[in-house]
Amino acid sequence: MKKFMQSAWSIGLLSLISFGTSADELNGANTAWILSSSALVLFMTLPGLALFYGGLVRSKNVLSILMQCFAIAGIASVLWFIVGYSIAFDEGNGFMGGFGKAMLASVTKDSLSGDIPESLFMLFQMTFAVITPALIIGGFAERMKFSAVLIFSALWLLVVYAPITHWVWGGGWLAEMGLYDFAGGTVVHITAGVAALIAAVMVGPRKGFGTTAIIPHNMTMTVTGAGMLWVGWYGFNGGSALAANGDASMAILVTHISASMGAMTWAAIEWAKFGKPSALGIVTGMVAGLGTITPASGFVGPGGALVIGLLGGVICFYATVYIKQKLKIDDSLDVFPVHGVGGILGTLLAGVFSSTELGVFSGYGFADGNETMADQFGVQVIGVLSTFAYTAVVSFILFKVVSVMVGGLRVDEEQEVTGLDISEHEETGYSL
């Protein structure tokens, strides 16, 4: 049976009789691994992403970033329990699930999803629902009202993230086409990257952007958070096999190779262009390598991962330069050029390096119904375009609605100069 049929994501969680265990028998090893993976993915947001982003902003805004990450974790978790999980994974139509799993009405402690508890599967998915809207805050960091952040994140989770999750992982129309997205190239990285880009354009640049240097206030914090992201990504990609097996092992291996290659590629480009590699560059390249391999991680081999990491480092580097220097868009923490572009690139390359006919760069085969690379690549293109377009349009509408609700998305100039820590939370990150 092809790799596609072994991935619970890609077949809408219908692979309930794989890995030698019947669908109605709990597998302890698999359960233990997904319990661990759930902790690892939450660790990516709290404290990983919070520290990574927190160090990248100025000291007067560090607490606002930490606060936004914590608040989004709470809101996303509650909404996922109430209705988000049901929209994503309940039986429905090709575009969204029903409401039969709202408030986990049909889920008990004995309910299974495949050979793990459904409550655990729901929890694992919840951690993805937490980190995705949290990624978006990098697009509007240091200038958006806290009330706007909360309302947008809540609405976006329900009308963008959950439906697209259903398209890809919940048995929706992209799953039926055979889209390859093992752990979130479309669902997580493209959606977050596009929403961040829309936010950056609509909110406008930070005061001083393009005229004065806006530099990270604490690179030690950023590098620490980056290391946590790298470790947590083992659960993000490896856990997406939903089993403690060879799929999970290979997913982790290719994830690590791509991250390593992305980090070294970005550092090498900086070294060649500027004479010195930077800590910021090497960790950003690592994240680019991780984001790029994510959709492909269950379908490609180590050789393919090496190329994917290399391309992720190169293309995401130049996308970052282009967006900031040429387009003059203040995507503050480079969410779109790293996560969005990386997710697009990785999703497309999954259709290439999943081929079994590339020698040392071969993967594990195309989805059922896709006989050639052209077939699989065509499906990947459709997945990228549909995710991009839907996310962009709906995110734009949501920002407009939220702006009306809270009297504008952005804090006033005085509050921005003072810093969001004081103006929004009456706290400071550091005592002098």
Stockholm file with secondary structure:
# STOCKHOLM 1.0

chainA/1-432         MKKFMQSAWSIGLLSLISFGTSADELNGANTAWILSSSALVLFMTLPGLALFYGGLVRSKNVLSILMQCFAIAGIASVLWFIVGYSIAFDEGNGFMGGFGKAMLASVTKDSLSGDIPESLFMLFQMTFAVITPALIIGGFAERMKFSAVLIFSALWLLVVYAPITHWVWGGGWLAEMGLYDFAGGTVVHITAGVAALIAAVMVGPRKGFGTTAIIPHNMTMTVTGAGMLWVGWYGFNGGSALAANGDASMAILVTHISASMGAMTWAAIEWAKFGKPSALGIVTGMVAGLGTITPASGFVGPGGALVIGLLGGVICFYATVYIKQKLKIDDSLDVFPVHGVGGILGTLLAGVFSSTELGVFSGYGFADGNETMADQFGVQVIGVLSTFAYTAVVSFILFKVVSVMVGGLRVDEEQEVTGLDISEHEETGYSL
#=GR chainA/1-432 SS CCHHHHCTTTTTSCCTTCTTCCTTSCCHHHHHHHHHHHHHHHHIIIIIIHHHHHHHSCGGGHHHHHHHHHHHHHHHHHHIIIIIHHHHHSSBCSSCBCSTTGGGTTCCTTCEETTEEHHHHHHHHHHHHHHHHHHHHHHHTTTBCHHHHHHHHHHHIIIIIHHHHHHHHSSCHHHHHTCCCSSSIIIIIIHHHHHHHHHHHHHCCCTTTTTSCCCCSCHHHHHHHHHHHHHHHHHHHHGGGSSSSHHHHHHHHHHHHHHHHHHHHHHHHHHHHHSSCCHHHHHHHHHHHHHHHGGGTTTCCHHHHHHHHHHHHHHHHHHHHIIIIISCCCCTTCHIIIIIHHHHHHHHHHHHHTCSCSGGGCCSCCCTTCCSHHHHHHHHHHHHHHHHHHHHHHHHHHHHHHHHHHTCSBCCHHHHHHCHHHHHHSCCSSCC
#=GC SS_cons         CCHHHHCTTTTTSCCTTCTTCCTTSCCHHHHHHHHHHHHHHHHIIIIIIHHHHHHHSCGGGHHHHHHHHHHHHHHHHHHIIIIIHHHHHSSBCSSCBCSTTGGGTTCCTTCEETTEEHHHHHHHHHHHHHHHHHHHHHHHTTTBCHHHHHHHHHHHIIIIIHHHHHHHHSSCHHHHHTCCCSSSIIIIIIHHHHHHHHHHHHHCCCTTTTTSCCCCSCHHHHHHHHHHHHHHHHHHHHGGGSSSSHHHHHHHHHHHHHHHHHHHHHHHHHHHHHSSCCHHHHHHHHHHHHHHHGGGTTTCCHHHHHHHHHHHHHHHHHHHHIIIIISCCCCTTCHIIIIIHHHHHHHHHHHHHTCSCSGGGCCSCCCTTCCSHHHHHHHHHHHHHHHHHHHHHHHHHHHHHHHHHHTCSBCCHHHHHHCHHHHHHSCCSSCC
//
